[in-house]
Amino acid sequence: MQSTMILPRLPVVISLGFAIACGVLVVPASRAESLPPQSVREAVAICCELAHAAGSDRQSKLAVMTDSISSLPAAWIVPCLSAFAAATPAGSNWLRSGLDRAVDRLGDSVPVDELAAFVGDATQTPRARSLAFVWIKAWDGARAAALLDSMIDDPSLDLRREAVEKLLMSVAQASEATQRDAYRRGLASASDVDQIERIVAWLSEHGEQMDVATVLGFVRNWRVSKAFDNAQGVGFAKAYPPEAKDGCAADTTGWKTVESADKHGGIDLNAAVELKKGVLAYAVATVEMPHAGPAEVRIGSPCAVAVWVNGKPVMAHEIYHSSEAIDQYVATADFQTGGNTVMVKCCQNEQTDPWAVDWKFQLRICNAFGKPLATQKKNVGDSDAE
């Protein structure tokens, strides 16, 4: 006989308690795989199991579980959103699929009031709040718009973006002075690069000349080494002399001083070093930080890259020519107040295709909302610069 765990009755609350409960609540396999959940606790447990999905494992079972939560009653939707708190990327997709279908089926019975309260609670998981907002927007656009008035600095980047967009749209027919104030406010809160660039472009067109690279916080002044061997990819794992030992900074004597003029802070190593395949180079920058503590190091490159901060490894990605997006790779590093040394190792492979010629990177140091933290002094007057 198959046994099930009997738990005491618990009040239904919107908290991480549901996510914790997922680890102890056992749902009979036959129930989870074939029938809709019979209680809110069982529904949350199924959602939490979906949220923990990884990769392509158990696809058929996960599909059946997703079907089972697509029939949830209105009162169970918000409690089930707590499952997003510990969701994997794959699990988040499964969970959203099932809950989206449940909300679509509810029609006019969508619990807009409860969802609005959930969205307004900034302590809830950003992914869940963003999804709840999408549902509200679909069923009650005016209610969704009203929520945005207090979300211009929201911890959910999706909601923050929506709030900034609303602010800018609200002044479209206003005086230039009113628009300028709104665009300045929007720039102070915006986190997405494309949105920031649009705001900077508008302000520049209206008399406030701004440098996009400075606004986005790209590190533009570097000292660049000579080329080192990376034939057949041997250099990525090899510790050439510039790589710090015991936390010491690399000796950059004789390195070339390079200042990026690119709006995204790009450092073109083909131009700075040489146009050659199967090589690598190091770049070192000194940045000033306003206070000690963790910050995000964000780098983009079509080449393999590794990063150190104050001689300590931060990240390494041996991937060639897959992308060069801004903030392609993000890792957290500890910084000290004042001067800090950042070193990048950028490796070029031996592909000869035209699209594989680029040998470059761009890097910035930000808080969790993409706001730049580091500043720099120009590498001017260095006696050992080439």
SULTA-V56517 format. One line per field, one symbol per residue. burial: # if it has 9 or more other C-alpha atoms within 8 Angstrom, else .. A space follows every 10 residues. Layout:
BEGIN
burial: ???
END
This chain:
BEGIN
burial: .......... ...###.##. ##..#.#... ####.##..# .######### ####...... .######### ##.#.##### .####.##.# ##.####### ###..#...# ##..##.##. .#.###.### ###.###.## #.###.##.. ##.#.##.## ####.###.. #......### .###.##.## #...###.## .###.....# .##..##### #####.#### #..###.... .#.#....## .#..###### ...####### .##...#### #########. .#..###### ########## #..#....## #..#.###.# ########## #########. ......#### #######... ######..#. ....#.
END
